[in-house]
Amino acid sequence: MAGEGSPLKGRSGSQRRAGSITSSVDFWIILLVPAVVFNTISILYNFLFYQHWHIVIVVTVLGLCACFLLISLRDTSARYLPLGISCSASIILGTFLGLYCYDSYGIFVNFYKNSRTYTNVVPSEPSASVADAGRLVFTDESTVDGTKSVGYAAPNGHKYCIAPIHDFADSARVEFWAVGVDCCGWESEFTCDASTDPEAHGGIVVFDNMGLFNPSNRDWYILARKKAEAEFDLVSVEKPVFVRWVANDELTKLSSEYQTKATWFLIVTVIADLIVGAVFAYVFVKTMKGPGLP
């Protein structure tokens, strides 16, 4: 009897070891493949959507088609069903979060990268002449007129600040406005960025995003501008240029900030995706029948 029991125990141990190895492989496949898909889709939307949006959409659609194919072939391999489900979820979530990151941060990085820098800009000259600008350096006579600034209370709880930019020219028309958030009083008090620094003459143009998830700050600045016009009897052009007033050596400030925020957003979402994917893979492997997936 003892002789008969020994081979049985040996075979049982081998099966357990084989099942353990197979389960481990299954876990890493079901975890890492969707993670790679999620990362790829998120990166594509954040870094390529600006110039190659059609390619990104085609890749997204083809990826979903591949996932549906895996699900339809679930009888061929037990791995196909969890991979198809998790990869399709990764594509959908990666698209949503990738677009959010792009609309909130990435699009501005691309705007500043593909815009021009102008120097010796005169505030009284037409702003349309620098319509393709992303960074401006105004003349030494240019100043932010904080005495004619206002704060606009937006429904989101923030105060959007605006003040006209002037020079020595006697012009009632405002072509350029300095702006900021939560850095002014309700009237005639403006301390945004470097507006109180007499040596600062740089302006970072405020761009508008697509507004897919949140309205851009520019929308609130337009309302603040209308309030300033009514409050101080100012006249502004229909499409003025809004800028963040900074020191001349800080013209890349906003671009760097947006790039940093986009990078950290991607890092956090990747970690969160790995945690969720690990839970899904672990639950699937533990609840599957047999020593491992065929």
C-alpha positions as CSV (number, residue, x, y, z in Angstrom):
1,M,0.0,0.0,0.0
2,A,2.8,2.4,0.9
3,G,4.5,1.7,-2.5
4,E,1.3,2.5,-4.3
5,G,0.8,5.7,-2.4
6,S,4.2,7.2,-3.1
7,P,3.7,7.6,-6.9
8,L,0.3,9.1,-6.4
9,K,1.6,11.7,-4.1
10,G,4.4,12.5,-6.6
11,R,2.0,13.0,-9.4
12,S,-0.3,15.2,-7.2
13,G,2.7,17.4,-6.3
14,S,3.8,17.8,-9.9
15,Q,0.3,18.7,-10.9
16,R,0.1,21.3,-8.1
17,R,3.4,22.8,-9.2
18,A,2.4,22.9,-12.8
19,G,-0.9,24.5,-11.9
20,S,0.9,27.1,-9.7
21,I,3.2,28.0,-12.6
22,T,0.4,28.2,-15.1
23,S,-1.7,30.3,-12.7
24,S,1.2,32.7,-12.2
25,V,1.7,33.0,-16.0
26,D,-2.0,33.6,-16.4
27,F,-2.0,36.3,-13.7
28,W,0.8,38.3,-15.4
29,I,-0.7,38.0,-18.9
30,I,-4.1,39.2,-17.7
31,L,-2.4,42.0,-15.7
32,L,0.3,43.3,-18.1
33,V,-1.4,43.1,-21.5
34,P,-4.3,45.4,-20.6
35,A,-1.9,47.7,-18.7
36,V,0.2,48.1,-21.9
37,V,-3.0,48.8,-23.9
38,F,-4.1,51.4,-21.3
39,N,-0.7,53.2,-21.3
40,T,-0.5,53.2,-25.1
41,I,-4.0,54.7,-25.6
42,S,-3.5,57.3,-22.8
43,I,-0.1,58.4,-24.3
44,L,-1.5,58.5,-27.8
45,Y,-4.3,60.9,-26.8
46,N,-2.1,63.1,-24.7
47,F,0.9,63.5,-27.1
48,L,-0.4,62.7,-30.6
49,F,-4.0,63.8,-30.7
50,Y,-3.1,67.5,-31.4
51,Q,-1.5,66.8,-34.8
52,H,-2.6,63.2,-35.6
53,W,-6.1,62.9,-34.1
54,H,-7.4,60.8,-37.0
55,I,-4.6,58.2,-36.5
56,V,-5.3,58.0,-32.8
57,I,-9.0,57.4,-33.4
58,V,-8.3,54.7,-36.0
59,V,-5.9,52.9,-33.5
60,T,-8.7,53.1,-30.9
61,V,-11.3,51.6,-33.1
62,L,-9.0,48.9,-34.3
63,G,-8.1,48.1,-30.7
64,L,-11.7,47.7,-29.8
65,C,-12.3,45.4,-32.8
66,A,-9.4,43.2,-31.7
67,C,-10.9,43.0,-28.2
68,F,-14.3,42.0,-29.5
69,L,-12.6,39.3,-31.6
70,L,-10.9,37.9,-28.5
71,I,-14.3,37.8,-26.7
72,S,-15.9,36.0,-29.7
73,L,-13.1,33.4,-29.6
74,R,-13.5,32.7,-25.9
75,D,-14.2,29.0,-26.5
76,T,-10.7,28.6,-28.1
77,S,-8.8,29.7,-25.0
78,A,-10.0,30.5,-21.5
79,R,-7.6,33.5,-21.5
80,Y,-9.4,35.2,-24.4
81,L,-12.5,36.2,-22.4
82,P,-10.7,38.0,-19.6
83,L,-8.2,39.6,-22.0
84,G,-10.9,40.8,-24.3
85,I,-13.0,42.3,-21.4
86,S,-10.0,43.9,-19.6
87,C,-8.4,45.2,-22.8
88,S,-11.7,46.8,-24.1
89,A,-12.2,48.4,-20.6
90,S,-8.6,49.6,-20.8
91,I,-9.1,51.2,-24.2
92,I,-12.4,52.9,-23.1
93,L,-10.9,54.2,-19.9
94,G,-7.6,55.1,-21.6
95,T,-9.5,57.1,-24.2
96,F,-11.5,59.0,-21.5
97,L,-8.6,59.8,-19.2
98,G,-6.3,60.5,-22.2
99,L,-8.7,63.0,-23.6
100,Y,-9.2,64.6,-20.1
101,C,-5.4,64.9,-19.7
102,Y,-5.1,66.3,-23.2
103,D,-7.9,68.8,-22.8
104,S,-6.7,70.0,-19.4
105,Y,-3.0,70.0,-19.9
106,G,-1.5,68.4,-23.0
107,I,-3.3,70.7,-25.5
108,F,-1.7,73.8,-23.9
109,V,1.8,72.2,-24.1
110,N,1.2,71.8,-27.8
111,F,-0.1,75.3,-28.2
112,Y,3.0,76.9,-26.7
113,K,5.3,74.6,-28.6
114,N,3.7,75.6,-31.9
115,S,3.3,79.3,-31.3
116,R,5.7,82.3,-31.8
117,T,7.5,84.6,-29.5
118,Y,7.2,88.4,-30.2
119,T,9.4,91.1,-28.6
120,N,9.0,94.9,-28.3
121,V,5.2,94.5,-28.4
122,V,3.4,97.9,-28.0
123,P,0.2,97.5,-26.0
124,S,-1.6,100.3,-28.0
125,E,-0.9,98.5,-31.3
126,P,-3.5,96.0,-32.7
127,S,-3.4,92.7,-31.0
128,A,-4.3,91.0,-34.2
129,S,-0.7,91.6,-35.4
130,V,0.5,89.0,-32.8
131,A,-2.5,86.6,-33.2
132,D,-0.2,83.6,-33.6
133,A,1.8,84.4,-30.4
134,G,2.3,82.2,-27.4
135,R,4.8,84.5,-25.6
136,L,5.2,88.3,-25.7
137,V,7.8,90.7,-24.4
138,F,6.3,94.2,-24.1
139,T,8.2,97.4,-24.3
140,D,9.7,98.9,-21.2
141,E,7.0,101.5,-21.0
142,S,4.3,98.9,-20.8
143,T,2.5,98.4,-17.4
144,V,-0.4,96.6,-15.9
145,D,-3.0,99.2,-14.8
146,G,-4.2,97.7,-11.5
147,T,-6.3,100.8,-10.8
148,K,-8.8,99.6,-13.5
149,S,-8.8,95.9,-12.5
150,V,-11.8,93.9,-11.5
151,G,-12.5,90.4,-10.0
152,Y,-15.3,88.3,-11.4
153,A,-16.9,85.7,-9.1
154,A,-17.4,82.5,-11.1
155,P,-19.9,79.8,-10.1
156,N,-16.9,77.4,-9.6
157,G,-15.9,79.4,-6.5
158,H,-12.9,81.1,-8.0
159,K,-12.3,84.8,-8.6
160,Y,-11.1,85.6,-12.1
161,C,-9.0,88.8,-12.3
162,I,-8.3,91.1,-15.2
163,A,-6.5,94.4,-15.7
164,P,-5.7,96.4,-18.9
165,I,-2.2,96.7,-20.2
166,H,-1.2,100.2,-21.2
167,D,1.8,102.3,-22.3
168,F,2.4,106.0,-22.6
169,A,0.1,106.3,-25.6
170,D,-3.2,108.1,-24.9
171,S,-5.5,105.4,-26.2
172,A,-8.9,104.4,-24.7
173,R,-8.9,101.1,-26.5
174,V,-7.6,98.0,-24.8
175,E,-5.8,95.4,-26.9
176,F,-4.1,93.4,-24.2
177,W,-5.3,92.3,-20.7
178,A,-3.4,90.8,-17.8
179,V,-5.3,88.0,-16.1
180,G,-5.0,85.6,-13.2
181,V,-7.1,83.6,-10.7
182,D,-7.7,84.4,-7.0
183,C,-5.1,87.2,-7.0
184,C,-7.1,90.4,-6.9
185,G,-9.7,92.4,-5.1
186,W,-13.1,93.1,-6.5
187,E,-12.0,96.4,-7.8
188,S,-8.7,98.3,-8.3
189,E,-6.5,95.7,-6.7
190,F,-4.4,93.4,-8.9
191,T,-1.4,91.4,-7.7
192,C,-1.4,88.5,-10.1
193,D,1.9,87.0,-11.1
194,A,4.6,89.7,-11.6
195,S,2.2,92.6,-12.2
196,T,3.7,94.6,-9.3
197,D,7.3,94.1,-10.5
198,P,8.4,97.2,-12.5
199,E,11.1,95.1,-14.3
200,A,8.6,92.5,-15.6
201,H,7.3,93.0,-19.1
202,G,6.6,89.4,-20.3
203,G,3.3,88.0,-21.2
204,I,2.2,84.4,-21.6
205,V,-0.8,84.1,-23.9
206,V,-3.8,82.4,-22.4
207,F,-5.2,79.8,-24.8
208,D,-8.6,78.2,-25.0
209,N,-9.0,74.4,-24.7
210,M,-11.7,72.3,-26.4
211,G,-14.0,72.5,-23.3
212,L,-14.7,68.7,-23.4
213,F,-14.7,68.4,-19.6
214,N,-14.4,71.9,-18.0
215,P,-14.7,75.4,-19.4
216,S,-11.4,77.0,-19.9
217,N,-10.3,80.0,-17.8
218,R,-10.5,82.1,-21.0
219,D,-14.3,81.9,-20.9
220,W,-14.3,83.5,-17.4
221,Y,-11.8,86.1,-18.4
222,I,-14.1,87.3,-21.2
223,L,-16.9,87.9,-18.6
224,A,-14.4,89.6,-16.3
225,R,-13.4,91.9,-19.2
226,K,-17.0,92.9,-19.9
227,K,-17.3,93.8,-16.2
228,A,-14.2,95.9,-16.3
229,E,-15.4,97.7,-19.5
230,A,-18.7,98.6,-17.8
231,E,-17.0,99.5,-14.4
232,F,-14.4,101.8,-15.8
233,D,-15.9,102.8,-19.2
234,L,-13.2,101.0,-21.1
235,V,-13.3,100.0,-24.8
236,S,-11.8,96.7,-25.8
237,V,-11.4,95.1,-29.2
238,E,-13.7,92.1,-29.9
239,K,-10.9,89.6,-29.6
240,P,-8.2,90.9,-27.3
241,V,-5.2,89.0,-26.1
242,F,-5.2,87.7,-22.5
243,V,-1.8,87.2,-20.9
244,R,-0.3,86.1,-17.7
245,W,2.1,88.9,-16.7
246,V,5.5,87.5,-15.8
247,A,9.2,88.3,-15.7
248,N,11.0,88.2,-19.1
249,D,12.9,85.0,-18.2
250,E,9.7,83.2,-17.1
251,L,8.0,82.9,-20.5
252,T,8.1,79.1,-20.4
253,K,6.5,79.0,-17.0
254,L,3.0,77.9,-18.0
255,S,4.2,75.4,-20.6
256,S,6.4,73.7,-17.9
257,E,3.6,73.7,-15.4
258,Y,1.2,72.0,-17.9
259,Q,3.8,69.5,-18.9
260,T,4.5,68.6,-15.2
261,K,0.7,68.2,-14.5
262,A,0.3,66.0,-17.6
263,T,3.2,63.8,-16.6
264,W,1.9,63.4,-13.0
265,F,-1.6,62.7,-14.2
266,L,-0.3,59.9,-16.5
267,I,1.8,58.4,-13.7
268,V,-1.1,58.4,-11.2
269,T,-3.5,56.9,-13.7
270,V,-1.0,54.2,-14.7
271,I,-0.5,53.2,-11.0
272,A,-4.3,53.1,-10.4
273,D,-4.8,51.0,-13.5
274,L,-2.2,48.5,-12.4
275,I,-3.9,48.2,-9.0
276,V,-7.3,47.6,-10.5
277,G,-5.9,45.2,-13.1
278,A,-4.0,43.2,-10.4
279,V,-7.2,42.7,-8.5
280,F,-9.1,41.6,-11.6
281,A,-6.3,39.2,-12.6
282,Y,-6.0,37.8,-9.1
283,V,-9.8,37.2,-8.8
284,F,-10.0,35.6,-12.2
285,V,-7.1,33.2,-11.6
286,K,-8.3,32.2,-8.2
287,T,-11.8,31.5,-9.3
288,M,-11.0,29.6,-12.5
289,K,-11.5,25.9,-12.5
290,G,-8.7,23.4,-13.0
291,P,-5.0,23.7,-12.4
292,G,-4.6,26.5,-14.9
293,L,-6.0,28.0,-18.1
294,P,-5.7,25.8,-21.2
